[in-house]
Amino acid sequence: MKNVLYPGSFDPPTYGHMNVVEQALELFDEVVIAVMINSSKKGFFSIDERIEMLKEIYKNYHQVKIVSGKGAAVDLALLHDCR
């Protein structure tokens, strides 16, 4: 199974983000969207609000997983078996 990690702040999710996910779905079995926490930035939306927005957008896409994390994106990639 080929998984890919798509990290970002997604504050807010945009059509550009959605376009990247749609293209990734053509190439990979699973797209893991990682809503990253950056304590040095003040966001428009809370982390929970961004996650809920993304869950609503991708509620019918079983091959999209929404996660959150802070620190290095590579750690999340390894955790979710993204190569």
N, C-alpha and C positions, 0 to 999 in steps of 0.2 A: 504494500500500500504506500503510495507517495503522498506525503503530507507537506504542506507549506505553512510557514508562519508569516502573518502580515501584521507587524507591529506598528503602532502609531498612537497618537493621542485621541484622534477621532472626536474632536471638540469643535464643532459637531461633526457627525458623519455627513459626507457630501456625495454628490453624484460621481465625483472623481474617485472617491474611495470605492463606491459601488461598482464602478467600471473595472477597477483593478480586481475586485473579488470575482466578478463575472468572467473575466479573462483567465484568472487563476483556476476557476472551476473547470475550464476546458482542458487544463493541463495536469491537474492534481486530483487525487481521490478525496482529499479533505483540505479545507482551508481553515486554519486556526487564526482567528482575528484576536490579536492581543492588544487590549486597551491598556496602554502603559501609563504608569503613574510617574510624573515628573514633579517633584516637590519644589523645584525652582520656578515653575510656571503656575500662574493663577489661571485656571480654566473658566470658561463660560458656564459649563455644566459640570456637575459632580461626576465622579467615576461611576457611581451607580446609575445616574441618569444616562450616561453615554452607553453603558452596557445594556440598559433596558431599551434604548433606541435601536441599537444594533440587533438585539434579540427580536424586536418587533419587525424590523426590516427583513431578517432572515428566518422568520418563524417557519416558513415552508421549505427551507433548504436544510435537509438532514446532513448534508456533507459540509456544513459550516458550523464551527464551534466558536463560541465567544468566551474568552478568558481575560483575566487582568493580571497585571504584575508590575513589579518595580525592579530596578536593577538592570542587568544585562539581558537583552532579548535572546541571546544565545542559550541562556539557561532555560527559558521557556521553550525554545525550539527543541532542545534535548528532552525536556520533560514530556513534550507532546509528540515525540518521535518524528520531528520535522527534519528533513535532510536537504 
